[in-house]
Structure formats: C-alpha cells, structure tokens
Amino acid sequence: MYTRTQMRMGQGMSTRTDKKQQTRQNLIDAALLLLSQQRSFDSLSLREVTREAGLAPNAFYRHFDDMADLGLALVDVAGQTLRTVMREARLKIESSESAIETSIAAFFDHVVREPQLFHMLLREQVSGSETWRRAIRTEIRYFTNELADDLERLGAAKGRPVHDPLNTANAMVSITFNGVGNALAASDDDRQALASRLTLQLRMILLGSERIARSQKQQR
C-alpha cells in the first residue's frame, strides 16, 4: 500500500515526464511549422526551431542530440501517421464495399489534418539529405509492404487475387503520393474531385492486376 508521500512522488514524476514529452512535441511541431513554409530541413537552424517552440536553445539538448536526431524523429512521426492511416482504412474497409474509396478518404483526412507532415515527406523525399531520403524511403516501403499484404489478403477473401501484390502496391502508393502533393494546395471542392480521380486510377491498377492474375491462372 502506497503512503501519501509515495503517491505525491509518483504524481510529481508523472508530471515531469508529461512536461518533458510535451516539450519534445513542441520542438517537433515547431520544426514541422517551419518546414511548411517551403523550407527544407537542412535550411533550419537549432535556434529557429527553439525560438518557434518558445524555448531556450540549450533546452533542445535535453530532448535531441542534434538537428539530425530531430530530423529522424520527424520521419518517425511521419511513419506513425502512415501506419495510422493504414489501420483506420482497415477498420473502415471491413464494413465497406469499396476498399479503395475508403483508403483514399482516410488518407486525405490526414492530409487535411496534418499538412505540414505531408509537405515535409514530399519535399524531403526529393531534396533532403541522403539520410533523410533513406529514412523516408524506409517508411514508405513499410507502408507499401502493408498495402501489399492487404491486397493479397482481401483478394484471397473475395476470390479475386491480384498479380504480384508488391508491384501492384508500389504503383498504387506512387500514384497516391503524387495525388497528395496536389491535394495539399487544393480547395475542398478540388480535393474532392482529386479524390474521385485518384480512386478511379487506383481501381484501374487493381482491376488490371486482377485480370493478369486470372489470365495466368487460365493459362496453367
């Protein structure tokens, strides 16, 4: 049984931990905000990030070793977001006939909610340092592999297998990320039209993959 003193100590430790986590998040949010202003990560300075977060520069080192460490944390946040998109889409797909429409809707919801994160992903994937590009490629590869697993699972469940699930997923992810770039600068109406167009393009890829799989099965 805990004494009052032990309980107060525990609460104090919890409060300090929460405050530390919040300060770390403030630094991440500050970097994302600066990146959303058409900046590359390499152009950011530690002083800019801490000033935007409302912190003294020396406070930075309680949370990150250097700016490169902060950069990897940003990529990790982006990876968590992609995995969240995939989980949300899976849950909704179970009660939906259109896996593609549901997935695109989930993806675009996150684009609207977290535009800074997607600005960062798209820009740094092309113009970032090799460390950044490699880290982003790794996260997108995880996302693609999960999609390939889902395509294989759903195809088997519906009796409509796809040909080369990984290659199919690669094509779908490439088109989706291109669509995300357009969605970031679009109005709500234009974004809806873009989602419809993207849904059609992905459906064409999926139907083509299913047709190749059927054709190969018939030839055996």
Buried (B, 14 or more C-beta within 10 A) or exposed (E): EEEEEEEEEEEEEEEEEEEEEEBBBBBBBBBBBBBBEEBBBEEBEBEBBBBBBEBEEEBBEEBBEEBBEBBBBBBEBBBEBBBEBBEBBBEBBEEBEEBBBBBBBBBBEBBEEBBBBBBBBBBBBEEBBEEBBEBBEEBBEBBBBBBBBBBBEBBEEEEBBBBBBBBBBBBBBEBBBEBBBEBBEBEEEEBEEBBEEBBEBBBEBBEBBBEBBEEEEEEE
